[in-house]
Amino acid sequence: LFQQRPTSGWGTVEQITDPEYSTLAFLKGLKQVDGWQDMPLTVAAQTVQVSAYPDHYAQWEQLAADLVAQHWNS
């Protein structure tokens, strides 16, 4: 999930493959980024995840927005 790895301190393999744990870990990291609310999604995600491939987030941005819009109040 996301791009979390045990070697980067995100948790154990079991933890980082748990969707709830990974999501909460990402959100905790995001809250520590000053001004994340005003950043482009890909910049905020890269700041938290520090991916070797920062542009890969962008390809999923619209799908993610559509899923949130569809399920947010379900």
N, C-alpha and C positions, 0 to 999 in steps of 0.2 A: 504494500500500500504506500501511496505517496512515493518517496524515494528514501525512506528511512532504512538505515543499516545499523546492525548491532555495533559494528566497528566505529561508528560515528556517535555512539552514545545514546541512541534512541531507545534502547531496551533489548531484551532477548529476542531471538527469532520468533518464539511463541507470542511474545507481546506485540511485536511490530506487524505480525500477520493477523492480529485481531483488529477488525475495523474500528471498534469503539476505542480501544487503546490508542491506535494510530491517529485517529481523528483528534482525540483529546490532546495527544502529544503535539500534534501539529498546531492546534489552536493555542496551546500554552506557549509554544514558540512564537506564534504570530503576535500574541499580545505583548511580547517583549520587543517588537519592532516598532519604533517610534514612527508615527505617520502612516502606518500600513493601510489605513482606511482611504487614504488619498493616492495610493500607489496603483499603477496598473496591476492587475491580478498576477501576471507572470513575474513582475518584479517583487511583489510581496512574497509569493511562493518561493522564488529563488533565494530571497533573503533568509527565509526559514530553512529551506531544504539544502541549499548550497549544492545544487546538482552540477554534474560535469556537463550536462546538456540543458542549459537553462531555457532554451527556446522550445523545448518539448511540451512545456505546460500550455503554451498558447493553442496548440491543436485541439485541446479538450475544453477550452474556455466556454465556447458556445453550448456544447453538450451539457456541461456542468450547470450553466445558467438555466438551460431549459429544464433540466431535472429538478433543480431547486424551485423554479416557478411552478412546475407541475405538482410537486409533492410537499411544498412548504406548509400548507395549511390542511393537508389531507389527514 
